[in-house]
């Protein structure tokens, strides 16, 4: 999912803000996988309840897992930086019903950050459709210097663990491209997004996406 405002928020001042300690501003810095068995290590960095992308809480029982990529190639755009953006309300979503873009997990080559509990809806896939109402959103980082191979494997491990916990079959692990985006504000049909772009073939799931699904299966 190409994140809006990245060209403007990745400035020296904002990067300095993102480098603040995770305990500041009421941020939860507790870490660990909890009951998510065999998952990679997870740092919980929840958006504060009642603020920004959690100013309204909408619960869900997830039936899908949606895979994204950030398309943020700045060297500072790792998982921790994206988690901090969500905590600071930096990613506005003026055309969705929440007013902010949110998702559940951000993954890079050495870490996983969790921004929302998996029983809460995010705003990452298709405005008010099933993609937001019934899916867990995972963003893969693409920052310069990040290993794509390691990020894919860490994402596959996380996805497999979430599938086991929530009883989600591999047929319901989908790319962002799967969801048709009908904009909340005006009902405009934006079609299907080419995301995660580096796993799509001519804008659709193909052999690269199937290889990623096979990688997930290897961790089940």
C-alpha positions in Angstrom: 0.0 0.0 0.0 1.7 3.2 -1.1 1.3 5.5 1.9 0.2 9.1 1.4 2.3 12.0 2.6 5.5 10.0 2.8 7.3 12.4 0.6 6.4 15.2 3.0 6.7 13.5 6.3 10.1 12.0 5.7 12.0 15.2 6.6 14.7 15.7 9.1 12.3 17.0 11.7 9.9 14.1 11.4 12.7 11.5 11.2 13.9 12.9 14.5 10.4 12.5 15.9 10.3 8.9 14.8 13.6 8.2 16.5 12.2 9.0 19.9 12.1 6.3 22.5 9.1 4.0 22.3 8.1 4.7 25.8 7.3 8.3 25.1 3.9 9.8 24.7 2.1 6.9 26.4 3.4 4.4 23.9 3.3 0.8 24.9 6.8 -0.8 24.6 6.0 -4.3 25.8 7.4 -7.0 23.6 6.8 -10.6 22.9 4.6 -13.0 20.9 2.1 -13.7 23.7 -0.1 -16.6 22.5 1.0 -16.2 18.9 2.9 -19.5 18.8 6.0 -19.9 16.5 5.7 -16.3 15.3 8.8 -14.1 14.9 9.4 -11.8 17.8 6.9 -9.0 18.0 7.2 -5.6 19.5 3.9 -4.2 20.6 3.7 -0.5 19.8 -0.1 0.0 19.8 -1.7 3.3 18.7 -3.1 4.6 22.0 -6.7 3.7 22.4 -9.0 6.7 21.9 -6.5 8.6 19.8 -5.6 9.0 16.1 -6.3 5.7 14.3 -8.0 4.2 17.4 -10.2 7.2 18.3 -13.1 4.8 17.3 -12.8 1.1 18.1 -14.5 -1.3 15.7 -14.1 -4.9 16.7 -13.8 -7.8 14.3 -13.2 -11.5 14.1 -10.7 -11.8 11.3 -11.4 -14.1 8.4 -8.6 -12.9 6.1 -4.9 -11.8 6.2 -4.1 -9.0 3.7 -0.5 -8.5 2.6 0.8 -5.1 1.6 4.2 -3.4 0.9 5.0 0.2 1.9 6.6 1.4 -1.3 8.6 3.6 1.0 12.2 3.4 -0.1 13.8 5.9 2.3 16.6 4.4 4.3 14.8 5.4 7.6 11.5 3.7 6.6 11.8 0.5 8.7 9.1 -1.2 10.7 9.7 0.8 13.8 9.4 4.1 11.9 6.1 3.1 10.4 4.8 2.0 13.8 5.7 5.4 15.1 3.9 7.1 12.2 0.7 5.3 13.2 1.2 6.2 16.8 1.6 9.9 16.0 -1.3 10.0 13.6 1.0 11.0 10.8 -0.8 9.0 8.1 -4.1 10.8 7.4 -6.9 9.1 5.5 -9.3 11.9 4.7 -11.3 9.8 2.3 -12.0 7.0 4.7 -14.5 6.9 7.6 -11.8 6.8 10.3 -9.7 9.7 9.1 -6.4 7.8 9.5 -4.7 4.9 7.8 -4.0 2.0 10.1 -2.9 -1.6 9.9 -1.9 -4.4 12.4 1.7 -5.4 11.7 4.8 -3.9 10.0 7.6 -6.2 9.1 11.2 -5.6 8.0 14.3 -7.8 7.8 14.9 -7.8 11.6 11.7 -6.9 13.4 7.9 -7.0 13.6 5.9 -4.2 15.2 2.3 -4.5 16.1 0.1 -1.4 16.0 -3.4 -2.8 16.5 -4.9 -5.8 18.3 -6.0 -8.5 15.8 -9.6 -8.2 17.0 -9.8 -4.5 15.9 -10.5 -3.3 12.4 -7.8 -1.3 10.6 -8.1 1.0 7.5 -5.6 -0.5 5.1 -7.4 -2.3 2.2 -10.8 -1.2 0.8 -12.5 1.6 2.9 -15.6 -0.1 4.3 -15.4 -3.4 2.6 -14.4 -6.9 3.9 -10.8 -6.1 3.5 -10.9 -3.6 6.4 -13.8 -5.1 8.2 -12.6 -8.7 8.3 -8.8 -8.8 7.6 -5.5 -8.4 9.5 -3.2 -6.0 7.6 0.5 -6.7 7.3 2.8 -4.2 5.7 6.2 -5.3 4.4 9.0 -2.6 4.5 11.0 -1.8 1.4 13.4 0.8 2.8 16.9 1.0 1.3 19.3 -1.5 2.9 16.5 -3.8 4.0 16.7 -7.4 2.9 13.7 -8.3 0.9 14.4 -12.0 1.3 14.6 -11.8 5.1 11.5 -9.6 5.2 9.5 -12.1 3.1 10.5 -15.0 5.3 9.6 -13.1 8.5 6.3 -12.1 7.0 5.6 -15.7 6.0 6.4 -16.9 9.5 4.1 -14.2 11.0 1.3 -15.0 8.6 1.5 -18.8 9.3 1.3 -18.1 13.1 -1.8 -15.8 12.6 -3.4 -18.4 10.4 -3.0 -21.0 13.1 -4.3 -18.7 15.9 -7.4 -17.5 14.0 -8.2 -20.6 11.9 -7.6 -18.7 8.6 -7.0 -21.0 5.5 -4.3 -20.2 3.0 -7.1 -19.4 0.4 -7.8 -16.3 2.6 -4.3 -15.0 2.6 -4.6 -12.3 0.0 -2.7 -9.4 -1.5 -4.1 -5.9 -1.2 -4.8 -6.2 -4.9 -7.5 -8.7 -4.0 -9.8 -6.0 -2.6 -11.9 -3.7 -4.8 -11.6 -0.2 -3.3 -14.9 1.7 -3.2 -14.2 5.0 -1.6 -16.2 5.9 1.5 -16.5 9.6 1.0 -18.1 9.7 -2.4 -18.6 6.0 -3.5 -16.0 6.3 -6.2 -14.7 2.9 -7.5 -10.9 2.9 -7.5 -10.6 -0.6 -8.7 -7.8 -3.0 -7.6 -4.5 -1.7 -6.4 -1.2 -3.2 -7.6 0.0 -4.1 -4.1 2.3 -5.6 -2.9 3.8 -4.5 -6.2 6.9 -6.6 -6.1 4.8 -9.8 -5.6 2.4 -9.1 -8.4 2.8 -10.1 -12.0 1.4 -7.5 -14.4 -0.6 -6.1 -11.6 -2.2 -9.4 -10.5 -1.2 -12.4 -8.4 0.9 -14.8 -10.4 3.9 -17.1 -10.0 5.7 -14.7 -7.5 2.6 -14.6 -5.3 2.2 -18.4 -5.4 5.9 -18.7 -4.4 5.2 -16.5 -1.3 2.1 -18.7 -0.4 4.3 -21.7 -0.7 6.8 -20.0 1.7 3.9 -19.5 4.2 3.0 -23.2 3.9 6.5 -24.2 4.7 6.0 -22.6 8.1 2.7 -24.2 8.9 
